Amino acid sequence: MTRVASLALPFLSIERLRRLDRPTARPDRVAPTRSSSLPPPAIDDDPGACSVPRGGGWRPGARWARNDTQNGVGQAAAIDALPAHQRPTMREMGRRSEHADHPFKAMPSDEGARGGGGTAMPSASSPMAVLQGGRLTWARPMVLITRSGQREIITSACPLALDLGLHPGMAAAHARALVSDLDVRDAEPEEDAAWLERLALHALGHWTPTVAVSGHDGLWFDLTGTTHLFGGEARFCHRLLRFLSRLGFTASVAVAGTPGAAHALARYGGESMILLPPKEEAHALADLPLAALRLETGALNAAARFGLERIGDLYPMPRGPLAKRLGLSTVMRLDQARGMVAEPIVPVTAFETPSARRQLLEPIGTAEAIAQVIGDLVDDLVVQLQQRRLGLRAAHLTCQLVDGSEQKVGIGTARASRDARHLTRMLVARIERIDPGLGIETMVLIAPHVEDLQASMVAAKLGRDDHAPDLALLVDQLSGRVPPEAVFRLSSHESDVPERAIRRMMPLGEPKGWPAWARPSRLLARPEPLSSVIALLPDHPPRRFSWRGGTYRVVAGDGPERVHGEWWRRPGEMWAVRDYYRVEVEGGARYWIFRRGDGVEEGTGDLSWHLHGVFG
């Protein structure tokens, strides 16, 4: 079941400007006034001897906190009666002062536990509002104007200005004539849109995973499957209203099953919070004005000529005459609000993926033309990466054909890069995987995986060339010709067992140090058994053995190198022993072989021989 919340900020432009007018610096504390004829207060560093009797009583330093009387006057009253310069110091008074309240004790919660979480109004302490007769009202009427040719038109008005008869669309000169102390400022639609964008990004990280900007004065929230995280839709709306109230913005929110219904109820419902049950959109929208459907001005004027004022007036009308008189968009908006037609919302993304696009005048199909367009796309993409200080790690090229199908190829880099020549060469190498068919009419290059790439210091060679070469370009070229997993690097691992002492790592990783003793250049994945082995126990290398159908006679040998099993892995390796030998056979080939067991204790191994590696 789809649930969409619509947030409306009717006075966003004005409240944003007045919020900027608030003083940012904390006012200095005003020192208490004192008569210039009085001497400065004396500093008493000696509070006197402790008056606390042993065995209990008042704590040290708290003798001023007693409630006893002195000449019929309470101690506290006596202290207050003294002049300011004769009163005892705070050190002498001890714990007479009351404890301070918690700084957040008086702050109402976001859920609206205090005050009911009703209409979100500006704070009385802000310069945008004042408290008159126990009622919160605006301090001065304010309107925003925009210039259209030689005229100045009001685009937004505060509640006080609306009560005085001013409204959007009125000429600014007429408004100044009606209200003498009118605060007139220029509208800033770009700044308002940027503030809405920042609010949407905040909501994306704290409230819902799908947030969209709704017009110029609100947001859409996709609450499907997320309200249980806040304790229900009502608590979510309370928290949203309280959050905006603390920022100084008037807001209203509505939750419905369609974006159109939520948008209409949030702006024309007449309440700060509306929770519409499912399948009730048509009934709830019937009494709202036609402007709630987000119709164009021409459609509203045509509806007024036909006497149509409410949304419910459109329900009994046939679709054909309705579309002919008010336009096809009116029918679509009506169906979207009632849930008969889906209305997708474009969500805000926290990160805009770098991309480049080419719409070709004529379809192309040759490799040379495709390579030229790829070069142009890479150049455009590199400019975006340079402006955002990013490096490309993966890129996808999509070719849209004339028949509507798509051809896709991708590349990946071992290290973040924005080298246009290198990226172009990698993409051109994959042209053979593209089937142009009847022709390519659109090509799009996107970078779904990017990383930060800042400027790096390049050391001067000064006749020396001892710095390590950059293998990233080589790895990228090899990865384009062989499977990516086929390019790797070997690194040592802390283990005595040879097959566990070496592991694969990324091609650009830094390998660890190798052991000091000799190891074969090629290590088999699994030791292979030998047959027909002739050897003198317990510590001599074999004289002859058979492997893979051939018989080998050993002419020289070295060893043994004893390797014990890792008992902490499994019980079978508790007493396991391997004795490794380096042997050279006739013909010059050298092998690395081992025998299971030490030749003395039966539990260390079955005395079988295996070949584990090849030297050279």
N, C-alpha and C positions, 0 to 999 in steps of 0.2 A: 504494500500500500504506500503510495507516494504521498509525502507530506512536505510542503514547501512553505517557508516563512518569508514574508516580505517586510522589510524595514523601511519606514518612511521618515525622512528628515525634512519637514516642510520649511524650516527656516535655516537650512544648512549654511547658505551664503552669508547671511547676516550674523548668525551665531559664531561662525568661524572668524569673521573679522573682529567681533567684539571679544572673542576669546584671546585674540592677539593683542588687544588693548589692555589686558589685565597686567598689573605690575608683576614683573618676574622677581624682583629683588625683595627680600624680606625687610619691612620697615624697621628702622632702628628703634631700640627701646628708649622711651623718653624717661630721663632721670627725674625723680621726684623733686618738686620745687621746694626750696628752703629759703628762709629769710636771710638776706645778706648780713644782717646785724648779728645773727647767731654764730657762735664759734663752730668750727667743724666738729663732727661727732668724734669723741675720743675712742681709741681702739683699746679694748680691754683684753689683754693677753693673759691675765691671771684671773680665772673664774673663782678662785678661792679654794679653801679646803673642802674636801668631799664631806657632805653632810649625811651620807648613808650609813646607818648603824650596821655593825657586823651581824651576820645571821639573817639578813633579809632586808626588806624595805625597798625604797626607790633605788633605781640603778644610778651609777655615777653620772653626774652631769644632768640629771633630770629633776633637780630640786625646784625648778620653776614650773614644772608640770603638775605640782600638787594642787589639790582643790581646796586646801585649807584657806581660812580667811585671815585677814590682817586688818584689825580695827574695823571689823564689820564689812569690809570690802573684799570681794574675791580677788585672788591673786592675779588672774587673767585680766580682770577689770582694772586692777591697780597698774598693771604694766601698760595697758592701753591708755590709761590716763596720763602717763608720764610724757614729757616732750620727746620728740624723736631722737634728740641727741643724748637723752638720759636713759633710754630703754636699754635693757641688757642685750648683749650680742647673741647671735644665734648659737654660737659655741656654748655660751653660758646657759642658754635656755634648753639645750640638749634636745630631747625628743618631743618638745612641745608642739612642733610643727606637724600638721597632719600629712599623711602620705598622699602622694600625687596620684590622680586617677590614671588609668591605663590610657595611653595616647589614642588607641583605636576603639575605646569603649563606646564612644558616642557615634561611631560611624555605622550607619545602617548597612546590613548585608546586601549582597547582590540579589539574593532570592526574594527580597522584599519582606523580611520578617518584621522589620520595624517600618511603620508607615504604610504597609500594605502593598508597596511596589506599584503604585498607581501611575498617574501621568508624570512623566519625567520632565520636570521644569528646572530652570536655572536656579542656582543657589542664590540665596538672598544676600550673601556677602560679595557676590561678583558685581562688577560695574555695569553689567547688562540689565540688572533688575534691582528693584527697590521694594521694600515692604511698606505699604500704605494701608492703614486701617485693618491690619491683620490679613491683607491680601497681597499676594506676590504679583507685581506688575512691572512693566518695562519702564526704564528711567526716561527715555527720550525717543520719540518716533524716528525710525530710520528706514530708508529705502535705498535700493541699489538701482543704478541706471546703466543703460547702454545706449550708444549713439548709433542712430540709423539715419544716415545722410546728415541733414541739418537739425534733426529732432533728437531729443533725449527721452527715452522710453523707460519706464519703471519695469524692472524684471523681477524684483522681490521686495516684499515689505514685511516689517515686523508686526506682531499682533496688535500693538498700540496703533501703528499706522493703519492697519486694516480696520480697526474700530473707528478711526477718524474718517473713513470713507476712501482711503487710498487703496489702490489695487494694481496688480501687474497689468501692463498695457497702457496705463495712464501716462499722459505727457508729464514730464518733470516740471515744466513751467506751471501747469495747472495744479500740481501737488504743492509747489512752493507758495502758490497763491492761497491755497486752502489752509495750510499749516505754516505758521511763521517760523517756529523753531525746529524745522525739519532737518534731520541729519542725512545728507545726500552724499553717497559715495559711489565710486565706479564699481561695476560688477567685475568679478575675476573668475570667469568660468573655468579657465585652465587650472587655477589653484584649487577650486572646488572639486574638479575631477581628480586632481592629484590626491587631495585629502580622502576622497572616497576610495581611491585605489589603495592607499595606505591602510584604511580601515578594513578593506576586503582582505588584504594580506594578513592583517592581524587576526581577522576571523578565520582565515584559512589555517593558521597555526594553533588556534586556541578553541575554536567552536565546532566547525564542521569542515569536512574535506572538500566540499563543493560550494563555492561562493561566487556570485555573479553580480555585476553592477547593473542596477535597474534604473535606467534613465539617468537623470542628473541629480536625483535627490534621494536615492535609497539603494538597498541591496536585496538580493535574493539569497536565501539559505536553503539548501537541500537537506532537510532534517530526516530523511528516510534512514532508519536504523541507527540514529545517533542520539535521540532525545533521552534514552535510558541512561546515558552517561551523565546527564544533568538532573535526573530525577523526574523527568517528564517534560512535556511541552510548556506547561505553565511556569515551572521553575526556570526553564531556559529563557523564556520571554522576560521574566522578572529580572534575571541577571543581566540580560541585554539592555533593558531599559535603565537599570541602576547604573550600569557602566557608562552609558551615554549621558546620564544625568550628572554624574560626577565630572564629566568632561564639559558640561554646560550646554548640552544640546537637547532640544525638545524632539521627542521621537514617539512613534507609534508602530506597533508590530501586529501582524495578522498571520495566522497559520491556516492553510487550506490544502485541498488536494491538488490544486493546479496553480501555476504561477500567476495566471491572469486573475483568478479569484482572490488570491492573497494580495496582489498588487492593488486591486480595487478596494478591498475591505480595509487595508492599512491606510488609505488616503481618503476614503469617503465613508468609512464605517462609523465615524463619530466617537470611537473609543480608543484608548491608548493600547489596549490589548484585546484581540479577538481570536478565539480558538474555535474554528468552524469544524463541526463533526464531518466525517467522510460522507460523500454523496449528497451533500446539502448545498452545493455551490449554486445551482439554479435558483433555489428558493431564497438564498441569502443575497443574491445579486439583483433580484427583481426590483427592489425599491431604490436602487442606486441610480444616479444620473448616467447618461450615456458617455460622459467624459471619462468615467471609470474604466471604460473598455480600451482606453488609449487610442481613440479614433483620431483621424486627421481632421484638420479644421474644416475642410470642405465637406466632409461627411457630417460633422456636427451642425454646420449651417443648413445642409439639406434636410437633416432630421428635424431641425427647428421649424423649417417651412412646412413640413408634413405634420407637425404637432406631436412628434415623438420626443418624449422627455426622459422616460425611465427605461432601464434595460428590459424590464418586464414587458414593455410595449412591443418589443421585437419578437417575443416568443411565438405569438399566434400568426405572425406574418409568413407567407410562403417564401421560400428561399429565392426563387427566380426574381419576383418583383423587388425583394429586399436588396439583392445584389445589384439590380439595375438602378435603383434609386440612391442607395448609400454606398455602393461600391463593393467589390468582392472582398476587400480587406475587412470590412465590417462583419461580414458573415464569418470570416476566418477568426477574428478576434472573439466573436460571440461563442463559437464552437470551442476555442481554446480555453476560454474562461469556464465553460461548463464541463470540460473534460472530454469532449467528443473528438477533439483533434489534439494531438500531442504538441506541446510547445517546448522545444529544447532551449535551455539556457546555456550561454557560453561562459564557462567557469573562468575565474581568474587563476593564473598560474604564477607560482612564486618565482619561477625562473623561465625566461623566454629563450627557447632553443634557437641558437643561431642557424639561419637558413638563407638560401639564395634560390631564386626562381627565374626561369627564362621561358617566356611564351613566344614561340617561334612563328614567324609570319608564314612560312611554308614548311611542310613536313620534311624531315631529313632522314637519311638512312645509310649514308656512307660513314666509314670509320673516321675519315678526316674531318667531316663536319661535326660528328659527335665529339671528337677530341677537342675541336675548337670551342664548342659550347662548354665542355667540361672545364677548360682553362678559364673561361669567363666566369663560370660559377665559383671556381676555387678562388679567383681574385676577389670577387665580392664577399665570399665567406671569410677570407683572411682579413679583410678590412674590418669586419665586425669583431673578429677575434682580437685584433690589435686594439680596437677601441675599448674592449671590455677586459683586456689583459688575460685572455684565456688561450689555452692550447688544445688542439683537437686530439682526441684519443680514438674516436670512431666516427665514421661518416657513412651516410646512406644516400645513394643516388637513385632517384625514381624517374623513369622515363614513361610518360603517358603517350600511348599510341593513338593513331587515328581511330581505330576500332573500339576504343574505350578500355582496352587492357593496359596492364602496366608491366614494366620490366625493372627489376631492382637488383642493384649490386651494392656491396659494402666493402669498406676497408677499415683496418684498425692499425694503430701505431703503437710501437713499444714504449714510446715516451711522448708526452704532450708536445705538439709541434704546430706551428703555423707557417711552415716553409711552403710557399705556394708551388715552387718547382717540384719539390719532393711529393707533395700531395697530388699534384696533377699527374706526375709520372705513375704513381700507384693506381690512380683511377683509370688512366689510359690503358694500363696493362690488363684491365678487366673488360675492355670493350668487346672482346670476343665472346663474352658471356651474355651480351645484349642482343636480342633478336628484334631488329627494328620493324619487321613485318611490312605493313603498308606505309610506314613512316612515323617518326616521332614528332609530336607537336608541342609538348611541354616537358621540361626537365627541371627537377627540383633536387637540390643538394642540402641536406640537413646534417647537423652535428649533434646527435643525441647524447654523446658522452664527451664532456670537456673537463679540463682541469685548469687551475690557476697556473699561469706561466708568466713570471716576472722577469725583469731584465737580470742577466747574470754577468759577472765580471769575466772578461777574457784576458788571460795572462799573456804577456808578450814573450815570444820565443827567444829573442835576442841571440840567435844563432844556435839555440839548443832545441831539440825536438824529443824531449824525454817525457812529455805528458802522454797520458793514456788516450788512445783513439776512441772516438764516439762510435759505438757499435749499433746505435739505434737505426741509422739508415740501412745498414746491412741486414739487420733483423727484419725490418719492414719489407725489404726486397725479397728475402728468402721466404717470409710468410706468405707472400703473394704467389709463390710458385709451388710451395709444398703446403701440406696441412699445418695449421698454426701449432698444433701440439707436437709436431715433428722438430721444432726448433726449441731447444732447451739448453740448459747448462747444468753441470754436475758440481755438487758441493759435498764436502765431508760432513758426517754426522757423528755425534759422540756415541760410538758403539765399537765393541771389539769384534763382533761378528761381521765379516766382510760384506755380505749382501745387505746388511743394515747400516753400514758405515758410509754409504754413498746414496744421495738422494737427488732427484731432479729439482731444478729451480727455474725461475724466470730467466730469459736470455740476458737481461740487463742487471740481474742481481749480482751481489758481491759474494763470491764463494769464500768459504772458510778455509783455514789452513789445512794442508794435507799431512798425513802422518809421516814420520821420518823414515820408517821402514819401507822396503820396496813393495810395490803393488803392481799387478799386471795392467797393461794398457787397455785390455778388453776383459771385462768380467762377465761371465755368463749369468743370465737371469736366475737359473737354477743349476746347482752342481749336477754334472752328468756322471753316472756310474762307469767305472772301468772294470774290465774283465781280464782274466789270465795274467794277473799281477804276480810277479815274483819279487819278493823283498825279504830282507833279513830283519827280524824283529829284535829289539823294539824301536831303535832309533835310526835305522838306515833307510835311505830312499830306495824306491823300487829299481830293479834292473831291467824289467820289461813289462809292458802292459798293452792292452788292446782297447781301442776307442773308435767308435763310429765305423766299424768294419776293418780297421787297419791295425797292424801290429807295430809297435814302436820299441826300439832298443835304446835305453838310457846310457849316455856316455859320460854325463857329469850331473851331479846333484848337490844341493845345499839345503840344510835344515836339520832338525825340524824347528818350526815356529808354532808353539803351542797356543791355542785359543780355547778358552773355557766358555761354556754356555752362560747365558744370562738367566740366572736362577730366579730372578724376580718376575720374569715374564710368564713362565709356566713350569710346573714341577718336572717335566721331562728333561729340562736343561740343568737340573741341579748338579749332576755329575758328568754332563756331556763334555767331551774333549775332542778337539781336532788338532792333528799334527800336520802342518803345511810344509811342502817341499817345493823348491824351484829346481826343475830338472831340464836338461838339454838332451835331445834325442839326436840320432843320426840324421844328418841333413841340416842341422843348425836350429831347428825349431825349439822354442822353450815354452814350457807349460808350468802352470801352478796347480799342483794336485795336493790332496790331503787324505789322511786316513782317520776314520772314526775310531776313537779309543786310544789309550796310551800304550797298549800292548802288554799291560800288566794287570790292571783291574778290569774285570769283565763288565762291570756296570758303567764304565765310561764310554763304551761303544762296541759295535759288532765287528770291528777291524775291516770294514769295507772301504774300498778306495774310490775317490771321485776326482774329476777334473773340474776346476772352478774358474780358471782364467788362462789367457794366452798372452805372453810377452811379445813385444815387437809388432 
